[in-house]
Amino acid sequence: MGAVYEAEQVKPRRTVALKVIKPTLASKENLRRFELESQALARLQHPGIAQIFEAGSADAGFGPQPYFAMEFIRGISLARYAREHTLRVPHCLELVARICDAIHHAHQRGIIHRDLKPVNILLDESGQPRILDFGVARFTGSGKPLTHQTSLGQIIGTLAYMSPEQVLADPLELDIRSDVYSLGVILYELLARRLPYTLGSKLHEAAQTICRQEPLRLAAIRPECRGDVETITRKALEKDKSRRYDSAAALAADIRRYLHREPILARRPSVSYQLQRFAQRNRTAVSAAALVFLLLLAGIAATSWQAIRAHRARQQAILERDRARAAERLATEQRDIASSERKRALQAEARMIEERNHALVERRRAEKEAAASKAISDFLQDDLLSQAGASSQSGPDTRPDPDLTVRAALDRAAARVETRFAHQPLLEAAIQLTIALAYVDLGLYDKAESHYRRSLQLREHLLGADHPDTLESSDNLASLYYRRGQFDRAETLHRHAFEVRRRAFGLSNPDTLASMNNLADTYRAQRKYPLAEPLLKQTLAIKQRVLGTEAPSTLVTMSNLGLTYLQLEDYARAEPIYARVLEIRRRVLGPEHPRTIRSAYNVASLYWYQGKHSQAESMFQRIAATQRRLLGPDHPDTLLTLNALARVYIAKARYPEAEALLTGFLPAQRRLLKDTHPSVDATLANFANLYIDQGKYPQAEPYLSELLDIRRRTHHPEFIRTVLLLGNALLQQRKFAAAESLLRDHVNAAAEGDPPSWLGFSIRGLYGIALAAEQQSPQAEALLTSAYEGIEQHRDSIPHKDYPLLHQAGQAIIRFYHETGQSVLASRWEEILHACR
């Protein structure tokens, strides 16, 4: 309902955040909430809550426009911080305890926030959590309330973080313990990296989940949370508010008791538990006392034993001697105890020094990261974004360009990176990676590759090949190779990353799972299905258990498994996978998110392979229109969809539309991608099929020749099929010498496979025609006879999708027999073709 600007207050001069309500949204209810937020913040003075400086209204030509100025906080949201960092359990607990302190301050002043969530909490540059957005807060306590009573049934807040009483919308049940529940959800999310529940899209289903379903045990997701941490979180998330912590302060106190190794109040205070926590707090003293106790027991036993011996022997001299020896042993033991105590003291001092050194290392790392963040921010501000201004563009020999494009600005900034960070190579590596990602999003793969390579080179030299940052650069470069169809190079990098991460982190680590998925999908792209399918299944099973079924990473692996089944022509298994992924992404990400569009493309492709051409056409057209608008007409994803649409037009004999479409985007495709990329291969094949279907063999020939050359270099599985297509096109044009030369090189290898292929026998037949035209009749007759017998023998094993190709070769042979007056042999071939319809 409003906008927030960075502004400068004149008196006193300082930077502030200026929140202004939008004139078009200045309804009575929104004005009341806006005023409420400013009054709520005015009541609060706490380092964990953004402080308000001034409030008022101004007339900007649209009537009175309320505003208030508040403390300007530089930082990132808690949600983003948790996504970008792997938080240790103590760090999560300390953050939530600080948030509790701030919320308790608000509760003491009669304010219930009602909308606590990670995106409403910023971490400033010092790491202090700062709570924002009190726009839906409720006031309680004595005096005239600042809010109206929420109506029964009116839900206020964010559903995923609401308490059961809040989601039931009964205002009489709402109190500060509702905020305690929201704090419990935040604590669970920070520790588990997921919400306690998966909520459905319907309100009543979500309400039932929150009110009735128990969250998955925290220890099942993160084993180190077993015990007190899980107990604290479970008590904060109690459905019955009377069993929750009665205040945010109580929750913070229990968290700090755990951090200080004291007994928590959420657990029943048994004697064994109290002793356990006491022992954890006083390890040295308890260990020393236990040792002394054992030594005393040993001394008593020894003394008793000596006394019994003295009594039995009745020899006073022996008794005195034994007492002297006992005294000597006691002195020795006391010396040993003193030595042991000194040793423990030295060990404690060593631990203290180690912890101090660790703290210094952490502080230096934080300072280094802060410096890196500032350097990157300065680069983006000074070298990239500032180019939009005329003064920054102007120079002795240049004039400012008012129409400067993002790509031009990026090119200029990229050219200055190595010079600017000549003495900061790791910073340069991070920025080179960021620039490469930007070029990939623009579809400029050649420019992206040089920056990816530079980032990898720097990190490999300074950090080593197995460092996590080096693997990050390696992963990105491998993904670029994948996009460009250089699958063997992508496979090498992805396999190395997977092996390193599996050894270091295990199979359940998110980075390891990402590498597993990337490697498996690279196998799939190379048609190594026996390697791809089991690895994708294993990856999917682990991701569903660790990350959840609807996690973005899980959906990526699910889509790759569906594509594997599609390429294996197992449509029955591909269809439910594609439908499920598309439904989830539409609901979670929205219809125009790139991943949702990719899922829609997969479903449309499935329609094509199932022969549902009208459904495929309609879906491809919608996808292409969206991609043109969002990505631009020359983006590789847009070109991929247009290629698929052209294939549909060819199948429906709409040749002019298909030709116009292919002619329009092939130049852009050649400019962006390598000639061996699968997308270029598919476009050339579409051109060839377009002209072959119309009998325009002279136009088809150059595309088939180029396609054959590419497939020979890439060892494409359909290389022999392309030989057959080109040989037939040459014969149709009566280029017998060229056809004979082409087919001679492949006739034996094609037919002598294991098992022999019908394609090989078809090539024998075409080769026989070429030889007959060259007046080599005896050899030609033997080849044509062998071709007929081989196809007749393997007729039942010819795939249905290959019938059109068989008919093309067969018709050429039939025409040859008719032209040479051999109608009986022509009839035999006609019978074969009639059976394969």
Long-range contacts (C-beta under 8 A, 24 or more apart in sequence): 1-25, 1-30, 1-33, 1-34, 1-135, 2-34, 6-72, 7-69, 9-53, 9-54, 9-69, 14-72, 15-72, 16-53, 16-69, 16-70, 16-71, 16-72, 17-50, 17-69, 17-70, 17-71, 17-72, 17-73, 18-67, 18-68, 18-69, 19-67, 19-68, 19-69, 19-70, 20-65, 20-66, 20-67, 21-65, 21-66, 21-67, 23-60, 23-62, 23-63, 23-65, 26-63, 26-65, 26-66, 31-66, 32-148, 33-135, 33-136, 34-66, 34-135, 35-66, 36-134, 36-135, 36-137, 36-146, 36-147, 37-68, 37-133, 37-134, 37-135, 37-137, 38-66, 38-68, 39-146, 40-106, 40-111, 40-134, 40-137, 40-139, 40-146, 41-68, 41-70, 41-134, 43-109, 43-110, 43-111, 44-105, 44-106, 44-109, 44-111, 46-101, 46-102, 46-105, 46-106, 47-102, 47-128, 48-98, 48-99, 48-101, 48-102, 48-105, 48-128, 48-129, 48-130, 48-131, 49-102, 49-105, 49-106, 49-130, 49-131, 50-130, 50-131, 50-132, 73-122, 73-124, 73-130, 73-132, 74-124, 74-125, 75-122, 75-123, 75-124, 75-125, 75-130, 76-122, 76-123, 77-118, 77-119, 77-120, 77-121, 77-122, 77-123, 78-118, 78-119, 78-121, 78-122, 78-123, 78-129, 78-186, 78-190, 79-117, 79-118, 79-119, 81-123, 82-118, 82-189, 82-190, 82-193, 87-190, 89-191, 89-222, 89-224, 89-225, 89-229, 90-259, 92-187, 92-190, 92-191, 93-187, 93-229, 93-255, 93-258, 93-259, 94-255, 94-259, 95-123, 95-129, 95-190, 96-183, 96-186, 96-187, 96-190, 96-251, 96-252, 96-255, 97-251, 97-252, 97-255, 97-256, 97-259, 98-128, 98-129, 99-129, 99-131, 99-183, 99-186, 100-183, 100-248, 100-249, 100-251, 100-252, 100-255, 101-248, 101-249, 101-252, 102-129, 102-130, 102-131, 103-131, 103-179, 103-183, 103-248, 104-247, 104-248, 104-249, 104-252, 106-131, 106-134, 106-137, 107-176, 107-179, 107-247, 107-248, 109-141, 110-139, 110-140, 110-141, 110-142, 110-143, 111-137, 111-138, 111-139, 111-140, 112-137, 112-138, 112-139, 112-140, 112-174, 112-175, 112-176, 112-178, 112-179, 113-137, 113-179, 113-182, 114-138, 114-156, 114-157, 114-166, 114-174, 114-178, 114-179, 115-156, 115-157, 115-158, 115-161, 115-182, 116-161, 116-179, 116-182, 116-183, 116-186, 117-158, 117-160, 117-161, 117-182, 117-186, 118-186, 118-189, 118-190, 121-186, 125-370, 138-174, 140-175, 140-176, 150-174, 155-203, 157-182, 159-199, 159-203, 159-206, 159-210, 160-185, 160-195, 160-197, 160-199, 161-185, 161-186, 162-210, 163-210, 163-241, 164-210, 164-211, 164-239, 164-241, 165-241, 167-206, 167-207, 167-210, 167-211, 168-207, 168-211, 173-241, 175-241, 176-247, 176-248, 177-241, 177-244, 177-245, 177-246, 177-247, 178-241, 179-248, 180-236, 180-244, 180-245, 180-246, 180-247, 180-248, 180-251, 181-236, 181-237, 181-238, 181-241, 181-244, 183-236, 183-248, 183-251, 184-233, 184-235, 184-236, 184-237, 184-244, 184-251, 185-237, 187-232, 187-233, 187-236, 188-215, 188-218, 188-233, 188-237, 191-218, 191-221, 191-222, 191-225, 191-229, 191-233, 192-216, 192-218, 192-221, 192-222, 193-221, 194-221, 194-547, 194-548, 194-551, 196-237, 198-548, 198-550, 201-587, 211-239, 212-239, 221-546, 228-258, 228-264, 228-266, 228-267, 229-258, 231-264, 231-266, 231-267, 232-258, 232-264, 232-266, 234-266, 235-266, 284-344, 284-348, 287-344, 288-341, 288-344, 291-337, 291-340, 292-337, 295-333, 295-337, 299-326, 299-329, 299-330, 299-333, 302-326, 302-329, 372-426, 372-427, 372-430, 375-421, 375-424, 375-427, 376-427, 376-430, 376-431, 376-434, 379-413, 379-417, 379-420, 379-421, 379-431, 383-412, 383-413, 383-416, 383-420, 384-409, 384-410, 384-413, 385-409, 387-412, 387-413, 406-442, 407-442, 407-444, 410-435, 410-438, 410-439, 410-442, 411-447, 414-447, 414-451, 418-454, 425-458, 425-461, 425-462, 426-458, 426-459, 426-462, 426-463, 426-469, 428-454, 428-458, 429-454, 429-455, 429-458, 429-459, 429-462, 429-469, 429-473, 430-455, 432-458, 433-472, 433-473, 433-476, 436-476, 436-480, 437-476, 440-480, 440-483, 443-631, 443-632, 443-634, 443-635, 443-636, 443-672, 444-672, 445-480, 445-483, 445-484, 445-636, 445-672, 445-673, 448-480, 449-477, 449-480, 452-476, 452-477, 452-480, 453-477, 465-496, 466-500, 466-504, 468-511, 471-497, 471-500, 471-501, 471-511, 475-514, 475-515, 475-518, 478-518, 478-522, 479-518, 482-518, 482-521, 482-522, 482-525, 483-636, 484-673, 484-674, 484-677, 485-673, 485-674, 485-676, 485-677, 485-678, 485-679, 485-680, 486-674, 486-676, 487-522, 487-525, 487-526, 488-526, 490-518, 490-522, 491-519, 491-522, 491-523, 491-526, 494-518, 494-519, 494-522, 495-519, 507-542, 508-542, 508-546, 510-546, 510-547, 510-553, 513-539, 513-542, 513-543, 513-546, 513-547, 513-553, 513-557, 514-553, 516-542, 517-553, 517-556, 517-557, 517-560, 520-557, 520-560, 521-560, 524-560, 524-563, 524-564, 524-567, 525-678, 527-567, 527-717, 529-564, 529-567, 529-568, 532-564, 533-561, 533-564, 536-560, 536-561, 536-564, 537-561, 550-584, 550-588, 552-595, 555-581, 555-584, 555-585, 555-595, 556-595, 559-598, 559-599, 559-602, 562-602, 563-602, 566-602, 566-605, 566-606, 566-609, 569-609, 571-606, 571-609, 571-610, 574-606, 575-606, 578-602, 578-603, 578-606, 579-603, 592-626, 592-630, 594-630, 594-637, 597-623, 597-626, 597-627, 597-637, 598-637, 601-640, 601-641, 601-644, 604-644, 605-644, 608-644, 608-647, 608-648, 608-651, 613-648, 613-651, 613-652, 616-644, 616-648, 617-645, 617-648, 617-649, 617-652, 620-644, 620-645, 620-648, 621-645, 633-665, 633-668, 634-665, 634-668, 634-671, 634-672, 636-669, 636-672, 636-673, 636-679, 639-665, 639-668, 639-669, 639-672, 639-679, 640-679, 643-669, 643-679, 643-682, 643-683, 643-686, 646-683, 646-686, 646-690, 647-682, 647-686, 647-689, 650-686, 650-689, 650-690, 650-693, 653-693, 655-690, 655-693, 655-694, 658-686, 658-690, 659-690, 662-686, 662-687, 662-690, 675-706, 675-710, 676-710, 676-713, 676-714, 680-710, 681-707, 681-710, 681-711, 681-714, 681-716, 684-710, 688-725, 692-725, 692-729, 692-808, 695-732, 697-729, 697-732, 697-733, 698-733, 700-725, 700-729, 701-726, 701-729, 701-730, 701-733, 704-729, 720-746, 720-750, 720-757, 720-759, 720-760, 720-763, 721-759, 721-805, 723-750, 723-763, 724-759, 724-762, 724-763, 724-766, 724-805, 724-809, 725-805, 725-808, 727-763, 727-766, 727-767, 727-770, 728-766, 728-808, 728-809, 728-812, 731-766, 731-769, 731-770, 731-812, 732-812, 734-773, 736-769, 736-770, 736-773, 736-774, 737-774, 739-766, 739-767, 739-769, 739-770, 740-767, 740-770, 740-771, 740-773, 740-774, 743-767, 743-770, 747-783, 751-786, 751-790, 755-794, 756-790, 756-794, 757-794, 758-790, 758-791, 758-794, 758-795, 758-797, 758-798, 758-802, 758-806, 760-790, 761-786, 761-787, 761-790, 761-791, 761-794, 762-787, 762-791, 762-805, 762-806, 762-809, 762-810, 763-809, 764-790, 765-791, 765-809, 765-810, 765-812, 765-813, 766-809, 766-812, 766-813, 768-813, 769-812, 769-813, 769-816, 772-816, 772-820, 784-813, 784-825, 787-813, 788-825, 788-828, 788-829, 788-832, 791-832, 792-832, 795-832, 795-835, 795-836, 798-836, 803-836, 803-837, 806-833, 806-836, 807-833, 807-836
